[in-house]
Amino acid sequence: MQKTVQLTILPSEAAQPELVRQYVAKSVGVHLHEISGYHIQKRSIDGRGRQPRAVLTIRVFIGERFEEEKPVIIRFPDVSHAKRKVIIIGAGPAGLFAALRLIERGIKPVLIDRGKEVRARRRDIAILNRQGLINPDSNYCFGEGGAGTYSDGKLYTRSDKRGDVRRIQHLFVQFGATADILTEAHPHIGTNKLPSIISAMRMQIESSGGIVHYNKKLVDFSINEGIIKIIKTSDGDMLEAAAVILATGHSARDIFQLLEQKKVHIESKPFALGVRIEHPQELIDRIQYHTITRNIHLPPASYRISEQIGGRGVFSFCMCPGGIIAPASTNACELVVNGWSPSKRDNPFANSGMVVSIDNNIALTYLKKEQKKIRFSDGLLLMEFQRAIEEKAFAAGGGKFVAPAQRMTDFVAGTHSGSLPACSYIPGVRESALREVLPDVVYETLRQAFVDFGKRMKGYFTDEALVVAAESRTSSPVRIPRDPHLLHHPEIQNLYPCGEGPGYAGGIMSAAMDGERIASLVADKFS
Ligand SMILES: Cc1cc2nc3c(=O)[nH]c(=O)nc-3n(C[C@H](O)[C@H](O)[C@H](O)COP(=O)(O)OP(=O)(O)OC[C@H]3O[C@@H](n4cnc5c(N)ncnc54)[C@H](O)[C@@H]3O)c2cc1C
C-alpha cells in the first residue's frame, strides 16, 4: 500500500531521515518496520509562526516493495538528415527548449544567437562589471542561454497552465541540475551552476544534428505574400526559412524596430518599473524567521510583498536572497539593474526589485517632461519610455554603469544620503536623488509602499536598506501579436513570436514552456 502524508516539523528534524521515518509511521498509524521507504515529493518552509517549520509532502510505501524514484530521461533522435528545418532566432530558454522539442519531433533546428557561447560571454560580463564597458551583443541578456544563463535561476512560475512544468524541471535535471529542484516548493539553481546546464543543452542539440550559430544576429528579412522567405544575418548570410521562431527576448530593441520598419503589426505592452532594494540578509532573516540568528537548517529568507496604492499595483519582483545586484544593460549609456544569487545563496545581501505598474499615460507624461521628441509609433511608446529612464539612470550614476542610489529612509524623506551602506553591485553606487530619475507617480508610489511594507515587515523600512535605480526590464514593453490558435503572427504565416520578448512569458520556466508549445505546434503543422 502507498499513502501520501504531510508533515509539519522543525527544520532540524526534517534534516534527520530516521526521525522523519518515525514521524511518517506515526502519521499513517503503522509500526516503523512496516514502512519500506518513502519519497519526499514537496518541501517548503512555513515562516509565518514564531517558530519556522518545514512542511513535507511524503509518499510512503507500507508493507510493499519500495521503489526508488527513477529520473525521467527524454531521448533525442538524430535529426542530421531530417528534411524539415526550422530557424530559431535567440538561444534563451524559449529558443533552447523549442530546439530540443523540435528534435524530439524529428525536425532539425537551426538556432542563431547574436551573442557568444557561455565562456566567452563570462569574460564580457567581467569587463562590464570591472571596467564599465559593455558589449551590446554579449552581456547579462545576450548570448548562449539568453538572459537565463547568468540569471538567478529561480524555477517557479505562476503560469503552470501554459505547459508541463514538471517536464521542464526534469529536463533541467537531465542536463545537470540537482534533483532537489523537483521537490523544493521554490526551486533555485543559482548563477554559478546555470552556464554548464545551458552548455549541456547546446551540446545535446548539436550531437542530435541540430545547428547552433553564435555571433550571428538577425538584421533583416524579406516577406512575400505573408510569408518570410529569407532572413539576413549580420555576417551577410541569407537563410531560407520554412518557419521562423522569433525568441529574441525583451531587450532586443532592434528587433522591435525592425518589425516596425517592415510595418509588421506590434503593440506597446504595459510592464512594471522601479528600483532594486538591497538589505543585509541578516535583517531579512530576522524579520522573516523572528529570530536573532538563522538556524543552519533554514535557507536564507526571502519575501514577496505587494499592495495597491492609488489603484496602481506595486510589488516585489525577482527577490534574490544571498544575492548580488547586477548591471543588466544591453547598450552603452543605459543603466538597468537586476539580481542574481549563487546556488548557496551565501552573499551577505538580500536584493529584490520593487516595481510599479506602468501605462501609456505615465510614459507620455514622462517623455514630455523630459522633452523627448515622440517620433515613433504607438507600438514602441513604452520601449522608448523605458530607454529614457535607463538613460536618465546612467547619467545620474555618472557613467561606467555606476548606479544612482539612496538610503531607503532618505528616498522616502526626499533628502540626500550623506553616505551609502555597503552594496553588492560591483560597478559601484553613487548617491543621487532618485526622484529625478523616476516618473513622479512611480517615485510617490514607492515612497508610500516602503513605509507600508515597513509596517507589515518590522524592520524593512530602514536606513540600512539601499534603493538602486533603475529596475526597468521586468517584462517586455512590446507585444508581438499572434493568432490565438495557430500561434503565428496574424499577418505572417510562418513567423512564430515566442517567449518573453513578444510578451508570452515572464521568466525561465514560462519562456521554456512557450518554446516547447510553439515547437510542438510547428511540428504538428509540418506533419
Ligand atoms: C540578472 C537576471 C536574473 C534573472 N533571474 C531570473 C530568475 O531567477 N528566474 C526567472 O524565471 N527568470 C529570471 N530572469 C528572467 C529570465 O532570464 C528571462 O525571463 C528568460 O531568460 C526569457 O527567456 P527568452 O528565451 O524568452 O529570452 P532571453 O533569455 O532574453 O533570450 C533571448 C536571446 O535572443 C538573442 N537575440 C536577441 N536579438 C537577437 C537577434 N537580432 N539575432 C539573434 N539573436 C538575438 C539574445 O542574445 C538572447 O540570447 C532573470 C533575468 C536577468 C537578466
The ligand as a Tripos MOL2 file, in Angstrom:
@<TRIPOS>MOLECULE
LIG
   53    58     1     0     0
SMALL
NO_CHARGES

@<TRIPOS>ATOM
      1 C1         20.0560   39.0830  -13.8960 C.3       1 LIG1
      2 C2         18.7740   38.3470  -14.2440 C.ar      1 LIG1
      3 C3         18.2000   37.4970  -13.2930 C.ar      1 LIG1
      4 C4         17.0400   36.7930  -13.6090 C.ar      1 LIG1
      5 N1         16.5520   35.8760  -12.6940 N.ar      1 LIG1
      6 C5         15.5170   35.0900  -13.0290 C.ar      1 LIG1
      7 C6         15.0670   34.0530  -12.1620 C.ar      1 LIG1
      8 O1         15.6170   33.8300  -11.0990 O.2       1 LIG1
      9 N2         14.0010   33.2900  -12.5570 N.ar      1 LIG1
     10 C7         13.3680   33.5060  -13.7390 C.ar      1 LIG1
     11 O2         12.4140   32.7790  -14.0340 O.2       1 LIG1
     12 N3         13.7690   34.4720  -14.5890 N.ar      1 LIG1
     13 C8         14.8290   35.2460  -14.2720 C.ar      1 LIG1
     14 N4         15.2560   36.2100  -15.1450 N.ar      1 LIG1
     15 C9         14.4920   36.4180  -16.3850 C.3       1 LIG1
     16 C10        14.7560   35.2870  -17.3870 C.3       1 LIG1
     17 O3         16.1250   35.1540  -17.5930 O.3       1 LIG1
     18 C11        14.0200   35.5950  -18.6820 C.3       1 LIG1
     19 O4         12.6510   35.6940  -18.3740 O.3       1 LIG1
     20 C12        14.1990   34.4910  -19.7140 C.3       1 LIG1
     21 O5         15.5500   34.2840  -19.9970 O.3       1 LIG1
     22 C13        13.4520   34.8440  -21.0140 C.3       1 LIG1
     23 O6         13.7110   33.8460  -21.9520 O.3       1 LIG1
     24 P1         13.6140   34.0860  -23.5250 P.3       1 LIG1
     25 O7         14.1970   32.8690  -24.1350 O.co2     1 LIG1
     26 O8         12.2360   34.4690  -23.8820 O.co2     1 LIG1
     27 O9         14.5370   35.3480  -23.8540 O.3       1 LIG1
     28 P2         16.0430   35.6620  -23.4900 P.3       1 LIG1
     29 O10        16.5130   34.7870  -22.3890 O.co2     1 LIG1
     30 O11        16.1030   37.1110  -23.3100 O.co2     1 LIG1
     31 O12        16.8630   35.2260  -24.7820 O.3       1 LIG1
     32 C14        16.8310   35.9380  -25.9780 C.3       1 LIG1
     33 C15        18.0430   35.5720  -26.8150 C.3       1 LIG1
     34 O13        17.8800   36.1570  -28.1110 O.3       1 LIG1
     35 C16        19.1310   36.6230  -28.5670 C.3       1 LIG1
     36 N5         18.8930   37.6790  -29.5570 N.ar      1 LIG1
     37 C17        18.3570   38.9110  -29.3690 C.ar      1 LIG1
     38 N6         18.2900   39.5840  -30.5240 N.ar      1 LIG1
     39 C18        18.7840   38.7670  -31.4850 C.ar      1 LIG1
     40 C19        18.9810   38.9030  -32.8900 C.ar      1 LIG1
     41 N7         18.6450   40.0240  -33.5540 N.pl3     1 LIG1
     42 N8         19.5410   37.8700  -33.5600 N.ar      1 LIG1
     43 C20        19.9110   36.7290  -32.9170 C.ar      1 LIG1
     44 N9         19.7400   36.5570  -31.5810 N.ar      1 LIG1
     45 C21        19.1800   37.5590  -30.8750 C.ar      1 LIG1
     46 C22        19.8250   37.1010  -27.3250 C.3       1 LIG1
     47 O14        21.2340   37.1030  -27.4790 O.3       1 LIG1
     48 C23        19.3600   36.1070  -26.2740 C.3       1 LIG1
     49 O15        20.2710   35.0500  -26.1370 O.3       1 LIG1
     50 C24        16.4230   36.9470  -14.8750 C.ar      1 LIG1
     51 C25        16.9930   37.8200  -15.8160 C.ar      1 LIG1
     52 C26        18.1480   38.5040  -15.5150 C.ar      1 LIG1
     53 C27        18.7550   39.4300  -16.5580 C.3       1 LIG1
@<TRIPOS>BOND
     1     1     2 1
     2     2     3 ar
     3     2    52 ar
     4     3     4 ar
     5     4     5 ar
     6     4    50 ar
     7     5     6 ar
     8     6     7 ar
     9     6    13 1
    10     7     8 2
    11     7     9 ar
    12     9    10 ar
    13    10    11 2
    14    10    12 ar
    15    12    13 ar
    16    13    14 ar
    17    14    15 1
    18    14    50 ar
    19    15    16 1
    20    16    17 1
    21    16    18 1
    22    18    19 1
    23    18    20 1
    24    20    21 1
    25    20    22 1
    26    22    23 1
    27    23    24 1
    28    24    25 2
    29    24    26 1
    30    24    27 1
    31    27    28 1
    32    28    29 2
    33    28    30 1
    34    28    31 1
    35    31    32 1
    36    32    33 1
    37    33    34 1
    38    33    48 1
    39    34    35 1
    40    35    36 1
    41    35    46 1
    42    36    37 ar
    43    36    45 ar
    44    37    38 ar
    45    38    39 ar
    46    39    40 ar
    47    39    45 ar
    48    40    41 1
    49    40    42 ar
    50    42    43 ar
    51    43    44 ar
    52    44    45 ar
    53    46    47 1
    54    46    48 1
    55    48    49 1
    56    50    51 ar
    57    51    52 ar
    58    52    53 1
@<TRIPOS>SUBSTRUCTURE
     1 LIG1         1 GROUP 0 **** ****
